[in-house]
């Protein structure tokens, strides 16, 4: 999953290298480039009305994404972290695709959320922060919390997680940029 609205970025380069590494390891890879596909992150009124029903998906594009989610054994999110978390494209994708019947279901008997992505055994996030690690920490690192905690709760209970990030000051150092891409590729080779 690539949620980078910019055309020529370190993230896009890292994403391409990661896809190459997965393909070289004979993995079946389905890439969703939300910006290139003009994915609309805004939930429609009809989707909001149907959100807590047995059939919340009304858009065929969202249905396709949900179907892909149904067979994925690993989820890889590649996105730039903004001032207060992930980009709107990714947040909207999560809102529209991670719905009841896809990512979870509700146990009416126990009044509890039951994970719907138990087949997902790996969760990876690759991101760039334009500011320092300390400043992100003060803000609570909302993108990391969303992916590594909330999304993780919907996956297999023993799902392995990888958070790969580069922070503001290191972005200007070529060696740091190379290490960032290398780490992302190494994690892909280990999937």
Secondary structure, DSSP 8 states (H G I E B T S, - for coil): -EE---SS-HHHHHHHHHHHHHHHTT------BTTTTT---S--HHHHHHTTSS-----HHHHHHHHHHHH-SEEEEEEEEETTEE-HHHHHHHHHHS-BTTTEEEETTTTEEEESBTT--EEEEEEEESS-HHHHHHTT-HHHHIIIIIIHHTB-TT-EEEEEEE-GGGGG-HHHHHHHHHHHHHHHHT-
